[in-house]
Each structure stands twice: as C-alpha cells, then as structure tokens.
C-alpha cells in the first residue's frame, strides 16, 4: 500500500508545461510535414512513395500506444516519457538528414530513408501522446483534470493550425548555408523539434516528481508481439485497399486474414497470461466500452472529413493551398474555443455527459450542413460551416478519455488511457481509408457520367492519388495555372474534375454524418457519473486489492 503524496503546485505546474510541450511536438509532427511534402518529393525523387512519409509515422505510433501504456504502468511514467522523447528526437534528427549522404546500404535512397526515420519518430511519438495523458491523470483529480483536458484539446487544434503554416514557412524561407553546406528549408521541419524537446527533457529531469508505479507484474511480450503482428497488416490493408490495390486482391485479402488470425490469437493469449498488455476485463466496464466505441466513431468521422477538405478546396474549388489552409482555421478555431470552454464548464459542474451530448448535436448539425457544399461554394460559406463542425468537435477531444479515466481503478489508468488513444488512432486510420474509398468510387462514377466525350477518356480513370498529385504540382508550379486557363480543353477538363470531385466529397460527408449519428446513439449509453475530486497521486492505494475508497475515489 503506497503512502499518500501531495505534490507542490510548482511541481505540478512545471510538469504540466513540460508535458504540454512534448504533446505539442507529437501533435505537430503529424501536421507539419504535409505542406513540405511537395518540396521533399521534388528533392528526394519519390512521388510514388509520398504517402508513406505520413503512413509510416501513424503506423508506428499507433501499434506502440498500448505497449507504451503498459510500460508506464509497470516502470513509471517519467522513465517511459524520457525514453519516448529520446526515440522521437533521434527520429526527427535522422529524418532531417534523409538523403544528405546519397543512397545508403539497406536504407536505399533519400525517400526510403525518410520513411524509415519517420517510423522511428512515430515509435517515440506514441509514447508522448499516451504518457502525457496518463501523467495528467496521476497528478490531477478527474474534476480538476477536465480543464486541462480541454487545454490539451486546444493544443491539438493549435498544432493542426500552425503545423502546416510552420512547415510551409520553413520550406519556403528556411534554406541556409552553413560552413559552405546548403541546408534545404524543409529539413528544419524536423530539426525544429529538437530544441523544444530538449527544453522539455530539462524540465522533466529537474522538476517532474517520480510518480508511483501503478501496476505490478511483467511485460506480456506475446501480447505485444501479436498486437504488432495483427494491427500492422490490418492498418496497411485499410490504407492500401482501394487506393494502391483492389480490395479483392490476394495481397489485401491475405493481410486481412493474417491480421484477423493474429487478433484472435491475441484474445486467446490475453485471457491466459497473468499480466495482459490490454486486460480484457476492461471491456466489462460499460463506460470503457461505450466511451471508447463513441470515440472510435467520432475519430473515424473527424479524420475522414478533415483529411480531404484541403484537397477538395484545391482541386474541387480551384483555390490556392495557402487559402485552403487559412480556411481550415475556422474549424480548428472553433475546436480550440469549444474544447477550452467545455473543459472549464466540466470542472465547474463536475458533470461531463451534458457537454458530450451538446457537442454531439452541434457536430451532427455542422456535418449535415457540409453535405450541401459544391464547386461554387464560396470560401466564406465553407468557413462558417467548418466553424460549426469545430465547435461540435471540441468536447469530443477530451471528454471521452476523461470519462474512462474516471470510471476505472487507479492501477489501470495507464493502460486505460493508452487503450483509448489506441482506439482513436485506429478509428482515424479507418476513417481516412473508408472516406478515401468512397471518394474514389464516387469520383469514378461521376467522371464517367459527366465527362465530355473527348476528355472523358483522360479523366474517367483518375484515382484519388492522381488528384493529390495534381494538387502538389499546382503548389510546386503555380505559374502553369495561366497556361491552363488559356486552353479551352483544359478549362473543360478542370471544370469536369471540379464538379465530379465536389459530388464525391458530398458522398463522403453523408457517410460521416451517418457514422456520427451512430456514434451519438452509442454516446447516449455512456453511464452518468460525477467526476472524482481526489487526485490519483494522493490515493492511499494504487494496486489491486488496496484501499477500496482510494480505488473508487470515495472520500
């Protein structure tokens, strides 16, 4: 039985700041690369591999989330957070060096190097996300934690807004010459992580207290291996399916079958090991099951909507990449304000369910309005709709995880937090894949129906990847827009593509709307419970079999 320990305001404040820095770094690493990719591809010559720069990071970070959560429970948050930062820093530094030394043994050319090093970065990034939330859960009571959860939601929104801006700035203006060696501007997209991460490490080492270990036992290596073996082919299959390979191709079907077999084996192992990496008993808790189910659906809809909106604006509306990025500020601004305000209100009232329901209603309204956009929708008309979507998204960025943490015993807080993050990232990946598949099929049918006879032979077989390449080429060569505008055939061709893509994006919005309605219904079944007012770190018992009042939060 652990003795109670109350941390000073100074310890908690500096720990919160350092954790927010690493959380911001992890969030920005997912958004900062997008605007730099056209220049990276032009320099490293890997257009056919461009999607892997993002996929490698997400894949590595996703499969490691439950493993990092369990490690944090067993060995403490502080060493795991420091290990995650170290791996993240190594990946960032190496990614910035990709291609500097030409083709390397085993690693190949510059684009292949970048993909491998982004995967290393993702391995550490998975620790930053899940450990950050677990540390806040250790230091603050659920009721007090609500306002900080809203703050973290705001940080995520800030990263989504400023990541592309920072990436674009460094790419366009960051090229420097040091000691006779030219450093391309896009490399600073990765190097800029290093000073902030080092500052966070210094604060963690000096001021962050050593938090009590919440779990006992050993690492479930079999379970960890099966998670990786099951989810890597699953995520690859849903990422590649319908884009790089047909859904019915032997490769996609083979990966899905192998993934299902591994996941069945995982459940079999977890039932029998003494210290499972994801305790199956968690799924007996109704709050854990319903909140994570709703978070899965919301993440799926959120990423599906937001991932392709910039592409819709650039290709479907014909506006520049900079303008599309500024338009997305409406969504992120609404999310930041809503997340912060809702966090404060939850702390004040001690209730989270009403704010979940209110946010869900606003989000459904916003996505419903997005179902009426088209190629002639003005930037302002799109922006106010995105603002409503952002306001609705705010509560969902933090309250689902808060409900789960509030409902589970203290010794499971790490694995519960990581499981929730894991579910969200799987939902995000599936949302992008499903939304992309709907866009592809909708685009093909619309092009076949609307394309004039001559250009139809050209555009009828366009895939989503072709549109992404078109958008990147426009960003790299904006001077060619005038030449296209002077060619009547090109005008007809672009108008056909814009109209067809706008119809396809609406089909995706309808899918997102139906998903959100299903998630809203699931959210209604989340049990209502007042937020605990005692911080985890002050509990008298942190292990199974300890003081019942400490585990349930009763005073």
N, C-alpha and C positions, 0 to 999 in steps of 0.2 A: 504494500500500500504506500503510495507516494505522499510525502508531506505537501501541504498546500504551499504554493509560492505565488506571491503577488509581485508582478513586475512593475518597475517605476514607469511614470509617464514618459520620461526621457528614453528609456529602453524601448518602449512600445512605439513611440513616435519615430525614432530613427530607424527602427526595424521596419515600420510601415513604409517609410520613404525609400529605403533600400529595396524592399520587395516590390514596390511600385516601379522602380527603375528597371529591374530585371523583367517585370511583367510587360512594361512598355517596349523593351528591347525585343522580347519574344513576339509580341503582337506586331511590331513594325517589321520584323524580319519576314512576315508573311505578305506585307503590302508594299514594302519599299522597292522590291525587285521589279514589279510589273512595268513601271514606266522606263526602267533602264534596259529591259529585255531587247527592244529593237536594236539599240546600240551594241549590246553584248553579242547578239546574234551576228550583226554585221562584222564585228571584230573577230569573234571566235569561230564563225562559219559553221553554225549548227542549227539551221532553221528547222530541220526535221526533228530536232531534239528539244525545241524551245519549251514545250510543256513540262518536260522532266525537271527543269530547274525549280518549278513550284511543286510538282508531284513528289519529288524525292524528299523535300523538306516535310511536307504534310504526312507522307507515308511513314517516315522515320519517327516523327514526333508523336503520331497517333498510336503506333503499336507500342511505344515505350511508356505511355502515360500510366497504365495500371501497374507496370513494373516499378516505375519511379515512386508511385504512391505507396506501394507495399514496402519498398526500401526505406522510405521516410518513416513509416510506422515502426520498422524494426531497428533502424540505426539512427534515427533522429533527423529532424528537418534541416538543421544547419549544415551538416556534412554533405547531405544529398543536394541541397541548393548550391553549395560551393562546387560540388562535382559537376552539376549541370551547367553552371556558369563557365567552368573551365573547358568543358567539351564544346559549349556554344562559342566561346571565344576562339578556340582552335579552329572550329569550322568556319567562322567568319574570316579569320586571318587567311586561311588556306583558300577560301572561295575568292577572296580579293586577289590572290596570287595566280588564280587559274589562267593557264595559257602563257604566263610570263616566261616560262622556260621551254616553250615548244612542246612537242609530243614527248610524253614520259612513259617509261615501261609500265605495263599493267593498266595505268590510268588513261592512256591514249591522248587525244588532242585536248584543246582547251575547253570545249563544251562538255566533254565527258568528265574532265577534271572538275568543272564547276558543279556538275550533277552529283558527283561523289562527295564533294566537300559540303554541298548543301544538305546532303543526307546526314553528314557528321553534325552539321549545325542543328539539324532537326532532332537528332538524338539528345542534344543538350537542351533544346528548346522545349521538349516535352517535360523535362524536369522543372523548368522555370514556371510554366503555367500551373501545373498541379501542386507544386510545393508552395508557391506563393499563396494560393487559396488556403492550403492546409495550415500554414503559419498564421494567417489571419484568424483562422478558426481556433488555433491554440491560444492566441493572445487576447481575443475579444469575445465577449458573450454574444450569442446569436442576435439579441435585440440591438446591441451596440454595433454589431458586425454589419447590420443591414445598410447603414450609411456608407460604410467602407466598401461593401459590395457594389453599391451604386457608383462609388468613386472609381472602382476598377472597371465597371462598365463604361464609364466616361473615358478612362484611359484607353480602352479598346477602341472606342469611337475616335478619339484623338489620333491613335495610330492609323486607323483606317483613312482618316482625312489627310494627315500630314505625311504619312509614309510615301504615297505616290508623289506628293509635292517635293519632299526631300530627295527622293530618288531622281526625279526629273531635274532638280537643281544641280545635284552633283554630276549627273550625266552630261548636262549641257555646259556647266561652268566650272567643273571641278578638275579639269585636266591641268596638271602642273608638271614642271620639270625639276627634278631633284638630283643634284650631282651628275647632270648630263643624261639622266634617265627619265623618259616621259612616262608618267603615271596617268593612265586614262581616267577620266572623271567617274565612270561607272564603278571603278574599283573602290572608291570611297563609300559607296553604298554599303559595302561590307566592313570596311575599316572603321567607319564612324561608330560602330557598336563598341569598339574596344575601350576608349576612354571612359564611357559611361559604365560599362560593365566593371572595369577596374575600380571606379569610384564606389560602386555598389559593393564589391568584394571588400574594400577597405572598411566601409560602414558595417558590414555584416561581421567581419572579424573583430572589430573594436567594440561595437555596441550591442550586437544582437546576442541575447542570452542563449544559453544551451537549453533548449526545450526538453521536457521529459519525454522519454521514449514511450510511445503509446501502444506498442504491440510486443509480443513475445514470439519466439519460435525461430524458424529458419526460412530461407528463401525457397519457394516452390519452383525449382528450376524446370521441372517437367511442365508445369502450368505456364511458366513464362515462355518456354520454347514453343508450346502449342499455340499460344496467343500470336506469336510472331509468325509461325508456320501457317496459321489459319487466316489471319487478317491481312497479311501482305498479299497473297494471291487474290483474296476477296476484293481488296481495295483496287488492285491492279485491274481485275476483271471489270469492275463497275466503272473504272476510269477509262479503260481502253474500249469497252464494249460499245458498239455503235459509232465509234469515232475512228479508231485505228483498225479494228477488226469487227466483222459482223457478230452479233450476239450469238448466233448459232454456230460459229466457227469452232473447230476442235480445240483451239488454244483457250478460248474464253470458257467453253463448257468444261474443259479439263481443269482449269484453275478453280472454277466454282465448285466442282465435285470434290477436288482436293481440299478446298477451304472448308466445305461442309463436313468432310470426314475428320479434319483436324479439330474443328469446333465441337463435334460430337465427342471426340476423344478428350478434349479439354474438360467438358462437363463431367465425363466419366472419372477423370483424374481428380478434379476439384471435389468430388463427392467423397473421395477416399483419403486424400492427403490430410495431414494434421494441420498444416498452416497454408491453406489455399491462397493463391495470389488475389483471387476475387472470391470471397466467401459466398457461396450460393444462398446462404441463409439471408443475405441482404435482400434477395428478391421476395422474401416472405413479408418484408416491411412494406405496407401499402403506399406510404409516402415515397419511399425509394423507387418503387416500381412505377407509380403514376407520374411522379415529377420527372424522372428520367425519360419516361416514354414521351411526355409532352415536350421536354427539352429536345429530344431526338427529332420530333416532327418540326418543331419551330426552327431548329438549326438547319434542317433539310430545306425548308421553305426559304429561310433567310439567305442562305448561300446560293440557292438556285436563283432567287430574284436579283441579288446584288452582283453576282459574278458576271452576268451577261448584260447588265444595263449599260456599262460603258461601251461595250461592243455595239449594242443597239443604237446608242446615241451617235457613235462614229460612223456606223455603216447604215443603219436604218433611218437616221435623221440627217446624216451627212455633216455633222458638226465636228470641229477640231477636238483632239484628245484633251487639250487644256480645258476647253469649255465643258467637256463631259466630266472631267474631274471636279470642276467647280460646282457643277450641278449636283454631284453626289454629296456635296457639303450639306445640302438640305436634309438628306436622310441621316447623315452622321450627327449633324447639329441637333436634330430632333431627338435622336437616341441619347446623346450626351446629356441634354437638359432633362429628359424624361427619366433616365437612369439615376441621375443625381437627386432629383426631386423625390422620386419614389423611394429611394433609399432613406432619405431624411424622414419621410412620412411613415415608413415602416418602423423605423427606430422610435418615432414619437408614439405610434399607436400600439406597437407590439404585434400587429397582425400583417400577414403577407397575402392572404388569399384574395381580399377585395382588390388589391392592386394588380394581382395577376389577372383577374377577370377583366378589370377595366382596361389594362394594356392589351389583352387579347381581343377585346371588342374593337378598340381603335385600330389594331393591326389588321384585322379582317376587313374593316372599312377601307383602310388605305390600299390594301392589295386588290380589293374589289374595284376601287377607282382606277387602279393601274391596268385593269382589264379593258379600258377604253382608250388606250393610247394608240397612236398610229404614226405614219411617216410625216404627217404635217403637224403633229403635236409640238407646240412651242416649248422652248426651254423653261419658261416660267410655269407653264401649265404642268410640265413634268415635275418641276421642283416642288410645287406645293403638295402634289400627291406624295412625293418621296418624303416630305416633311411629316405627313400624317403617318406613313409607314414607320419612320424613325421614332416618333413619339410612342407608337404601339410596341415597338421592339424593346424600348428601354427597360421595362420591368423584367422581361424575359432574360435579359443579360445577366441577372444576378439572383433573382428570387427563387428559381428552381433549385439551384445549388444550396441556397440558404435553407430552404425547406428540408432538403435531405440532411444537411448537417445538423439541423435542429431535432430531427427525428431519430437519430442514431446514437448509440453509446460512444463515449469519448475515445475508447481504444480503437474504434473503427473509422475515425474521422478522416484519416489519410486515404485509406482505400475507398471510402465512400466518395470523397472529393475527386479522386483520380478516376473512379468509375463513371461519375457524372461527366467529367471532362472528356473521357474516352467516348462515351455515348454521343456527346455533342459533335466530336470530330468525325465520328463515323457517319452521323447524320449529315454533317456538312459535305463530306465527300460524296455520299449518295445523292444529296440534293443537286450538286453540280453535275454529276453523271446523268441523273434522270432528266434534269432540266435541259442538259445538252442534247440528250437523245430525243426529247420532244421537239427541241428547236430544229434538229437535223431532219427529222421526219416531216415536220411542218414546213420547213423551208423547201424540201424536195417536192412535196405535193403542190405548194403554192407556185414555185418556179415552173413546174410542168403545166400548171393551169393558166398562168398569167403571161409567161414569156412569149414574146412575138416569135414568128417563125424563124427569122434569121438568128437573132441572138439566143434563141431557146436552146440551140444545140450547144451553146457555150455555157449558159447558166444552169441548165436543167440538172447538171451533175455536180453542182457546187456543194461542198460539205461545209460544216461549221469551221473547220480548220482553214478552209480557203478564205472565209470571211475574216478570220483572225489575221491571216497573212496580209489580206488587203488593208486592214486597219493599220498594221505595223508598217507596211510600205508607205501608206499615206503619211504616217508620222515621220518616217525617215526621209521621204521625198515630197514635201508639201507643194513644191514648185510644179509638180506634174498635174495638179488639180486644174490649172488653167488650160492645159492642153486637152485634158479630158472634156472640159466644159465646151470646147470648141468643136468637138467631134460629135455629130448628131447620133451616130450609132452608140457611142459611149454614154451619151445622155439617156437614151432609151434603155440601155443596159443597166445603168445605175438606178434609174427610176424603178425598173422591174425588180432589181435586188432589194431596194429600199422597201417597196410595197410588200414583197414576199416575206422579208425578214420581220417586218412590223407585225404581220399577221401571225407569224410563227412565235414571236415573243409573247403575243397575247395568249396563245395556246398554253405557253409555259406559265403565264400568270394565272390562268384558270386552274391549272394543276396545283400551283402554290396555294391558291385560295381554298381548294378542296382539302388539301393537306392541313392547312391551318384550322379549318373548321373541325376536322377530325382531332387535331391536337387540342383545340379548345374544349371539345367534349371530354377528352381524357383529362384535361386540367381540372374540370369540374369535380372529378373524383378524388383529387388530392385532399387528404384529411386536413381539417382545420385544427391548428394547434397554436397556442400562444408561444411567442419566442422566449427561450430561456434567458434569464438575466444574469447567470453566473458564467464567468469565463472558464474555459476548459482548463487553463493552467492553474486555476485556483481550486479545482476539484480535489477531493481527498483521495480519490481512487481513479486510476486510469486504466486498469487492467480488468479483464473478465473476472467476475467473482468479487470485485471490490465493493465499496460502499454504494448501495443502491441509489441513495439520494444523489450522489455525485454523478452516477451514470444517467440518471433521468433528468437531472437538472432541478430536482426539487430542493427547496431550501428548508 
